[in-house]
Amino acid sequence: MIINRTFKVFAGAFFVAAVFTAVVIMAVSCSGKKSESLKYGNVERGDIKIVVSTTGTIEAQKTVEVSTQVSGTVVNVYADNNSLVKKGQILAVLDTKLLEISVKSAEADLLKAKSEYELALQEYNTNISLNKDKLVSDLELDKLRVSKDGAYATKLSAESKLMTARTNLDYAVIKSPINGIVLEKGVEEGQTVAASLSAPTLFTIAEDLGNIRIEALVAEADIGSIKKGQKATFTVDAYPDETFSGVVNDVLMTATVDSNVVNYTVLVNAKNKKNILLPGMTATVDFIVSEKTGVLSAPNSALSYNPSSDTLKKLGAKMPEPPKFKAKNAVFENGDMP
């Protein structure tokens, strides 16, 4: 349908007048008599968004729990809560006396095993020549070969034990595996720690709090609207006047059920430029499903307002006359009136 400019002006004015009428809101007082008063709202251009709202917990994008692989007593601690650390930096040191004794013992065992192997090897090589001259039987030579191989295996075992002892000695020095900040220190000097499958966490280190992540729970009814790469905004109670932005990094497929409500975990990555967002904070997250800019908008309360007939008459008397429509200036494709 092709409509000329005159008809467009008329239609536009009529539309604005109609919407303006819809924006009138009625307020009823709670006194004995019901009195109807009018409140006017503006129809104006603005931005609108369709969002899915939920809550989540802020955490570091990468967190490492540092434990111990050897048992012993902590003699020194060099890092505390909120300490900035670098990869390879010493965090704590365990008592190394017993570990050093293990290294010395392994070195002695290796020295003995090397000597026995060298002797067995020399004896075997000597008897090879004698066997060629028929001075030593094949059976005797085979026995010497077995003894030589056994001595070599003992030497390899002693080398492995020495490597293990030295590695355990190195493990007594607890080092940071990454660059980051210590979120929690769980050890004190004089404390005894034991290496096991449930070894205590000595330090919890966040790689970089300049980049944080939010784990948000989204109900199954809304999860279809959440996609990787989707924009999101969030606020925290500590800074109610600030709005932060992020991007959906992943939607985990594993569901959680709480009070018969199925939720899915959505990971949102965000920048923490001011370093004011801390792990553990609760964030109110809005996932932006759709947004439009520069559209006509009116207050939501106007859409539910149902004025009385008297109010409509009063409004009609106040409304300006719409521009008159000139049919000759309108051109339609099929010759039909709209």
N, C-alpha and C positions, 0 to 999 in steps of 0.2 A: 504494500500500500504506500503510495507516494502522497505526502501531505505538504502543502506549501507553508511558508513561514507564518502567515496570518493565523492559520489554524493551530499551528504549534503554540503561538503566544496565547491564544484563547485556551487551549487545553492545559497549558502550563499554569495559567492563572487560576483556572478552575480546580486543578489538582491541589495547588497550594492552599486555596480557600477551603477545600474539603478537608485537607489534612489539618489545617489550622482549627477547623471546627472540632475535629476529633481530639485535639489536644486539650480541650477544656476538661478540668478535673473537679469533681464535686466533693466538698467536704461537709460531712454531717456532724453537727455538734452533739454532745452527749447530754444536753440539758433536757428538760421536760418536753420542750417543743422542738420539732425537727425544722431546722432552717437550712436552706440550700444556698450555698455561696459558690462563686466561680473562681477558679484559679487558672491562670493562663500559662501555658508553656510555649517555648519557642520551637518551631520547626527549622532546623538548621542542618547544614552539611557537616559531616564528621566521619570518623572512622568506626567501623563496627567489626566485631570479631565473634566467631563461634569457638568456644574453648571447652576442653575437658579438664575439670579441676580435681585435684587430689593432694595428698601430702606425701612427703618423703623425708629421708634422713640424709644429711650431708656427710660425705666422707672423702678421704683422699683417693685419688684415682689409683694409686698404687701404694699399698701398705705392706711392710715386711716385719714379721715377728722374729726376732733374733733370740735363739736359744743356745744351748751348749751341747757339744758332742762328747765331752769328757766330764767326769765327776771331779769335784774338788771344792776347796774353800776359796771364796772370793777374797783376794788380798787388796785389790785396788779397783776403784770405779772412776772412770774419767769423763763420763757424760751424765747429764741430768735431764730432767724434763725441759722441753723447748730448746735443747741444745742443737745448734746446726752442726751437722757432721758430714764428712766426705767419705767416699768409698775407700775402704782400707784403713780408715782411722781407728785407733785402738779405743774401745769402749770400756773394757774391763779385763782384768788379768786374774787367773786362778793360781793357786799354789802349785808350783811345778816340781817340787822335790821328788815325789814318787815317780813322776813322769820322766824326770831326768835319770833316775835310777833304772827305769825300764829301758831307756836308750842305751845306757852303759852296758847293761846285761845283754841287750840285743847285739851290740857291737862285739862283745866278747864271743858270743855264740857264732857270729859270722866269721870272726877270725879263726876260730877252731875249725869250722866247717870248710873254710878255704884251704887250710893246711891239710886236712884229711883228704880233700879232693885232689889237691896237687900231688900228694903222695900216691894215691890210688891211680891217678893218671900216669905218673911216671913208671909205676910198677907194671901197669898194663902195657905201655909202649915198649918197655924192655923185654917183656915176655913175648911180644909179637915176633921179634927177631929169633928168639929161642925156639918158638914154635915152628918157624920156617926151617930151622936146622934139626927139627924133630927132637929137640931137647926138652920141650914142654908139650904136654898133651893138649889136644883141643879142648878137653873138658876143663883142664886147669886154666886155660886161657879164657874160657867162657865165664868161669867163676870170677876171674879178675875183672872182666868187663862188667859183670853185674855189680861188683863192689865199686868200680869206678863210677858207674851210672848212679848208684845209690848215694855215693859221696857228693855227686853233682846235684842231685835232688835235695840233699840236706843243705847244701850251700844256697840253693835258690830259696828254700824255706827260711833260712836265717836272714837272707837279704830282705825278704818280705816282712819278717817280724821287725827288722830294724826300720824299714820304711813306715810301718804302722806306728812304732814307738815315736819316731820323729814327727809323724803327722799329728799324733795325739798331743805331743808337746806344743806343736804349733796351734792346735785347737784351744790350748789353755789361754791363749791371747784372743779375746773376743773382739772382732773387728766389724766395722759397719760394711754391709754388702752393697750399699747404695749411697748416693748423695741425697741428703734430706734433713728432716728435723725429727728429733725424738719426741714422740707423742706421749710415751709412758715409760718410766723406768721401774722395773720390777725386781731389782736386786740391790743389796746393800753390802758394804764391806763386812767381812766376817761371816757372811751367810754361806752355808754349804749347799751346793747344787749337785743334782744327780742326773747323769745322762740316761735317758730311757725313752720309751715311745711317748710318754706324757711328760717330757722334760719341761720345766717351767719357762715361761717367756721372760727373758732378761730385759729386752728392750723392744718397744714397738716404734718403728720408724716409718714416717710418711715421706715418699719420694719428693713431692713438691706440692705445697699448699697453694701455689699460684694457679694450679689447675685442680678443680674439685669435681666430685661426682655426686649425683643425687640418686638414691634408690627409691623410686616412687612406686606405690601399689595402685594399679588401675583395674577397675572392675571389668569383668568379662563383657559386660554390655557396651563398654566404651573402648575396649582394646582394639577393635577393628578400625578405629579412627586414628590410632597411633602408628606412625611409620618412622623408620630410621631416617635421620636427617631432618626431621620435623622441628620447627622452632618451638621454644617454650620460654615462659617467663616465670619467675618465682620470687617470693618474699620470705623474710624470716622475722620472727617476733622481735629480735634484738634491734633491727633497723626497719621499722614499719614504713618509713617514708621513702625507702629505696626499693627499686624494682630491678632485679637482675635477669639476665638472659642466658639461655643455654640451648643446646641442640641434643635431640634424642640420639644416643649412641647405639643402643641396642634394646630389643624387646626379648626378654628371656621367655623361653617356652614352658618352663616349669611353673605350674600353678600352685598357689597356696590357698587353703580353704580356712576361713575364719567366720564362725557363726553362720555356716551354710552359704557364705558369700565367697565366690571364686574370684581371686585377684591374680594379676600377673605383674611381675617386676619389670619396670622400665628404667633403664639407666640413662641419665641426662648428664652430659659433660658441660661444664661452665668454667669461665675464667674468674679468678678471685684476685682481681687487679689490686684492690686495696688491702688484701690479706685480712679482711674482717670476717670472712665466713670461716667458721671453725667446725671441725669434725664433730658430729653428734647433734648439730643444730637441726631443728625441724623446719622444713621448707614447705610452703604452700605453693604448689606448682599448677600452672595453667598451660596445657598443651594447646597450641593454636591450630585448630582444625581448618578454619577458613577465615579470611579477613578481607574487607573492602574499605577503600579510602574515598573520601569525598562524596558520600551518599547522603540523601536526605534522611534525617532521623528525628524521632519524636520521643518524649518520655513514655516508658512502658505503661505507666498508670493511665495514660490517655486511651489506650487500647481496651481497657476494661471498664471505662466510664460509660454509664447508661443514663443519659439525662432525661428528665421528665419532659412532658409535652410543653409545659409552661416555660421551662428553661430553653427549649428549642425555639419557641416563639420569640423570646427575648433575644436570643442569639441571632435569629433571622433578621430582626429589626436592626441589629447593629452591623450585620455583614455588608460590605460594599457590593455594589452591583458589578457582576462580572462583565467583561467586555462582550459587546454584541458580536455574534458569529455571522460572518458574511459567507453564504454558501457559494457565491460565484467565485470566490478566491480559493476554494478547496478543490483539489483534483484527486480523484480516486481511481485506482486501477480498473476496477470492474464497474464503476459507475454507481456503486452502492454507498449509502450513508453508513458511517461507523455506528 
